[in-house]
Amino acid sequence: MNIEFSAEDEQFRAEVQAFLAEKLTPDMQEEARRTTTVFADKDLAMRWQEVLVEKGWAVPAWPVEHGGTDWTPTQKYIWSQECTKSHAPGLIPLGLRMLAPVIFKYGTPEQKAEYLPKMLSGEHYWCQGYSEPGSGSDLSSLKTRAEKDGDNYIVNGTKIWTTHAQFADHIFCLVRTDPSVRPQAGITFLLIPMDLPGVTVEPIITIAGDHEVNQVFFDDVRVPQSNRLGPENEGWTAAKYLLEFERGGGGAAVRINESIAELKNIAGAEINGAAPLMEDPGFAAQIAELEIRNEALQFQELVTLDRVSKGDSPGPASSLAKNSSVEIDQMVNTLKLEAINYYGLPHANMISMNGYTEAWVGPEYAETVTPRYINSRAASIFGGAKEVQKNIIAKVVLGL
Ligand SMILES: Cc1cc2nc3c(=O)[nH]c(=O)nc-3n(C[C@H](O)[C@H](O)[C@H](O)COP(=O)(O)OP(=O)(O)OC[C@H]3O[C@@H](n4cnc5c(N)ncnc54)[C@H](O)[C@@H]3O)c2cc1C
């Protein structure tokens, strides 16, 4: 396998770099650099989305006739690499990258016409209603019920850990329409406006002090049957299809590289006894190990890119890459926390999280370390928990 990028790809990279240099403003870069939550702040993400929509680069993976690009998998990879390197805000993937492919595959022409343009323009803001209390990894045990009544479904139940539900005006939901069959066979995929009577959102404040996730309640919510995506009781197929896009992606190694560079800066500035922490052989060795593991991850991503470019699916590589990237990222955040010492105490964290920057007495680089450390713990749970990914690797790769 040749891992060099072609001359055309390098030319494309230069075009992307020129665009980012022109359109990505320093204040957007700075706000993105200070983001400690999983997703960027909604306003920031929407500002950047508007710029990208104007250029035609907001949704590279969509069909060209719907506003996508004709980029090759390599060009998409380069685009995501360059955005990360430039500290561009991430667009919110819930609608654009997760729901949209499902609408393309299972939506009616009316649903495509209604939802896709509004998702792209930002008129609709989506959240994901999959998980329930007691139904996360074991998603097919979900209990939210939808019973037919004339042209409507009456929905009752609750969804939990719903990211950005406080901002969303629509939620895509898995609901149980037939409790009498095996769990996977009785599930339906519904698109639900959040302003319907009976929908309420309660915030969940995480131990990092941020409000990113919520619990959503449905009390006798009347949802038109025309809001069903795909056939009744066949929602599980669409649900699994969507998860491929939630778990896929790639490009984590470049982001982690940036984070390792930050760690080295911190360790170079923090004094351990009489010398910078970076000169401590034990600490430097831990960083070196993470750099090596991250380089291996980067090669793994390139191997996957090669497969996808030849028309194959990523296969179990996405489970391997997810676990490796999360582990490395969490370790980098742990070393940063160790390096900043008492500036990482919870009190300092709360000052930083609540925006009382005038009360912050530590170095600027330390401000975001604790919230980011805490928030990164969630990554081994969402998008397929670590142990569940290991089960997949054991079965599919090791044949156990
Ligand atoms: C920050 C964050 C944002 C999220 N956003 C959303 C969202 O927007 N929408 C949404 O629908 N959901 C969301 N989730 C929920 C997420 O998908 C679930 O938390 C995840 O699927 C795990 O489910 P659970 O929380 O019920 O934990 P459980 O499934 O109960 O898992 C608990 C522990 O048991 C382990 N475990 C479970 N099953 C097995 C097994 N078979 N073998 C070995 N170990 C196992 C897990 O690995 C984990 O360590 C979010 C979660 C987080 C943390």
The ligand as a Tripos MOL2 file, in Angstrom:
@<TRIPOS>MOLECULE
LIG
   53    58     1     0     0
SMALL
NO_CHARGES

@<TRIPOS>ATOM
      1 C1        -21.7120   12.3020   26.8320 C.3       1 LIG1
      2 C2        -22.7260   11.3470   26.3010 C.ar      1 LIG1
      3 C3        -23.5730   11.7320   25.2770 C.ar      1 LIG1
      4 C4        -24.5450   10.8680   24.8060 C.ar      1 LIG1
      5 N1        -25.4100   11.3180   23.8370 N.ar      1 LIG1
      6 C5        -26.4270   10.5140   23.4490 C.ar      1 LIG1
      7 C6        -27.4030   10.9970   22.5200 C.ar      1 LIG1
      8 O1        -27.3370   12.1430   22.0530 O.2       1 LIG1
      9 N2        -28.4290   10.1790   22.2050 N.ar      1 LIG1
     10 C7        -28.5380    8.9110   22.6800 C.ar      1 LIG1
     11 O2        -29.4700    8.2080   22.3060 O.2       1 LIG1
     12 N3        -27.6320    8.4260   23.5670 N.ar      1 LIG1
     13 C8        -26.5880    9.1970   23.9560 C.ar      1 LIG1
     14 N4        -25.6660    8.7370   24.8720 N.ar      1 LIG1
     15 C9        -25.8900    7.4300   25.4780 C.3       1 LIG1
     16 C10       -24.8940    6.3760   25.0500 C.3       1 LIG1
     17 O3        -25.1520    5.8990   23.7670 O.3       1 LIG1
     18 C11       -24.9880    5.2620   26.1120 C.3       1 LIG1
     19 O4        -24.5320    5.8210   27.3310 O.3       1 LIG1
     20 C12       -24.1690    4.0660   25.7430 C.3       1 LIG1
     21 O5        -24.7640    3.3780   24.6820 O.3       1 LIG1
     22 C13       -24.0100    3.0920   26.9490 C.3       1 LIG1
     23 O6        -25.2450    2.7590   27.4570 O.3       1 LIG1
     24 P1        -25.5850    2.9040   29.0200 P.3       1 LIG1
     25 O7        -25.2500    4.2980   29.4400 O.co2     1 LIG1
     26 O8        -26.9720    2.4250   29.2190 O.co2     1 LIG1
     27 O9        -24.5610    1.9560   29.7540 O.3       1 LIG1
     28 P2        -24.6160    0.3630   29.8150 P.3       1 LIG1
     29 O10       -24.9810   -0.1780   28.4750 O.co2     1 LIG1
     30 O11       -25.4730   -0.0240   30.9670 O.co2     1 LIG1
     31 O12       -23.1180    0.0200   30.1140 O.3       1 LIG1
     32 C14       -22.5680    0.1230   31.4310 C.3       1 LIG1
     33 C15       -21.2180   -0.6020   31.4100 C.3       1 LIG1
     34 O13       -21.4320   -1.9950   31.1260 O.3       1 LIG1
     35 C16       -20.6390   -2.3730   30.0000 C.3       1 LIG1
     36 N5        -21.3760   -3.3410   29.1670 N.ar      1 LIG1
     37 C17       -22.6150   -3.2130   28.6690 C.ar      1 LIG1
     38 N6        -22.9380   -4.3040   27.9260 N.ar      1 LIG1
     39 C18       -21.8590   -5.1170   27.9470 C.ar      1 LIG1
     40 C19       -21.5610   -6.3980   27.3610 C.ar      1 LIG1
     41 N7        -22.4480   -7.0140   26.5740 N.pl3     1 LIG1
     42 N8        -20.3330   -6.9330   27.5890 N.ar      1 LIG1
     43 C20       -19.4150   -6.3120   28.3730 C.ar      1 LIG1
     44 N9        -19.6560   -5.1030   28.9720 N.ar      1 LIG1
     45 C21       -20.8460   -4.5160   28.7480 C.ar      1 LIG1
     46 C22       -20.4110   -1.0850   29.2060 C.3       1 LIG1
     47 O14       -19.2460   -1.1780   28.4050 O.3       1 LIG1
     48 C23       -20.2760   -0.0580   30.3120 C.3       1 LIG1
     49 O15       -18.9640   -0.0550   30.8280 O.3       1 LIG1
     50 C24       -24.6680    9.5690   25.3490 C.ar      1 LIG1
     51 C25       -23.7900    9.1700   26.3590 C.ar      1 LIG1
     52 C26       -22.8470   10.0350   26.8410 C.ar      1 LIG1
     53 C27       -21.9370    9.5780   27.9450 C.3       1 LIG1
@<TRIPOS>BOND
     1     1     2 1
     2     2     3 ar
     3     2    52 ar
     4     3     4 ar
     5     4     5 ar
     6     4    50 ar
     7     5     6 ar
     8     6     7 ar
     9     6    13 1
    10     7     8 2
    11     7     9 ar
    12     9    10 ar
    13    10    11 2
    14    10    12 ar
    15    12    13 ar
    16    13    14 ar
    17    14    15 1
    18    14    50 ar
    19    15    16 1
    20    16    17 1
    21    16    18 1
    22    18    19 1
    23    18    20 1
    24    20    21 1
    25    20    22 1
    26    22    23 1
    27    23    24 1
    28    24    25 2
    29    24    26 1
    30    24    27 1
    31    27    28 1
    32    28    29 2
    33    28    30 1
    34    28    31 1
    35    31    32 1
    36    32    33 1
    37    33    34 1
    38    33    48 1
    39    34    35 1
    40    35    36 1
    41    35    46 1
    42    36    37 ar
    43    36    45 ar
    44    37    38 ar
    45    38    39 ar
    46    39    40 ar
    47    39    45 ar
    48    40    41 1
    49    40    42 ar
    50    42    43 ar
    51    43    44 ar
    52    44    45 ar
    53    46    47 1
    54    46    48 1
    55    48    49 1
    56    50    51 ar
    57    51    52 ar
    58    52    53 1
@<TRIPOS>SUBSTRUCTURE
     1 LIG1         1 GROUP 0 **** ****
